[in-house]
Structures are given as C-alpha cells and as structure tokens.
C-alpha cells in the first residue's frame, strides 16, 4: 500500500444558511481559519479551520 503523508480526515459541521461571521470558533475554541470561501452576499459557503492542528470544515446547509 502506498504511503500518503498528506491524507487526512476532516469532520464537517453544517451551519445555517446566511451565517457571515465564524469568529465564534476562533474565540471559543482558539480555532484558526485556514481557508474561507464566501457566497456573493458575503455569507460563508465553506470554511476550513484548525484547532491544535486538527482540521474541520464548516459548510452552509441548504
């Protein structure tokens, strides 16, 4: 089996449609926002965050 050093598992959390501020995760969990893709209206479409090196994704629910 080949070695894949960049393979990881990232849990997904679905957030309500219309959320524009994900600062809660930075404040409450000391998360770092790594990437953030926004919708044309400024709301979050997908964001990738890290807490102590563990990745997780926020996705807008529909």
C-alpha positions as CSV (number, residue, x, y, z in Angstrom):
1,X,0.0,0.0,0.0
2,X,1.5,3.4,-0.9
3,X,2.3,5.9,1.7
4,X,0.1,9.1,1.6
5,X,1.6,11.6,4.1
6,X,-0.9,14.3,3.1
7,X,-4.0,12.2,3.6
8,X,-6.3,13.4,6.4
9,X,-9.8,13.2,7.7
10,X,-11.7,16.5,8.2
11,X,-15.1,16.4,10.0
12,X,-17.8,18.6,8.6
13,X,-20.1,20.9,10.6
14,X,-23.1,22.3,8.7
15,X,-24.0,25.8,9.7
16,X,-27.3,27.6,8.9
17,X,-27.7,29.4,5.6
18,X,-26.9,33.1,6.0
19,X,-24.1,32.9,8.5
20,X,-21.4,35.5,7.7
21,X,-19.3,35.5,11.0
22,X,-17.5,32.4,12.1
23,X,-15.4,34.3,14.7
24,X,-17.2,32.3,17.4
25,X,-14.9,29.3,16.5
26,X,-11.8,31.5,16.9
27,X,-12.9,32.8,20.2
28,X,-14.5,29.7,21.8
29,X,-12.1,27.1,20.6
30,X,-9.0,29.1,19.6
31,X,-9.5,27.9,16.0
32,X,-7.5,29.2,13.1
33,X,-9.3,29.9,9.9
34,X,-7.2,28.4,7.1
35,X,-9.5,29.0,4.1
36,X,-12.8,30.7,3.7
37,X,-15.0,30.6,0.5
38,X,-17.8,33.1,0.6
39,X,-21.0,33.4,-1.3
40,X,-21.6,36.6,-3.4
41,X,-23.6,38.1,-0.4
42,X,-20.7,37.6,2.0
43,X,-22.1,34.6,3.8
44,X,-20.0,31.5,4.4
45,X,-20.1,28.8,1.7
46,X,-17.3,26.6,3.0
47,X,-14.6,27.3,5.6
48,X,-11.6,25.2,6.7
49,X,-10.5,25.7,10.3
50,X,-7.9,24.1,12.5
51,X,-7.9,23.5,16.3
52,X,-4.5,22.5,17.5
53,X,-3.7,21.0,14.1
54,X,-7.0,19.1,13.7
55,X,-8.9,20.2,10.6
56,X,-12.6,20.6,10.3
57,X,-14.9,22.2,7.7
58,X,-17.9,24.4,8.0
59,X,-20.5,24.0,5.2
60,X,-23.6,26.1,4.6
61,X,-26.7,23.9,5.0
62,X,-29.5,24.4,2.5
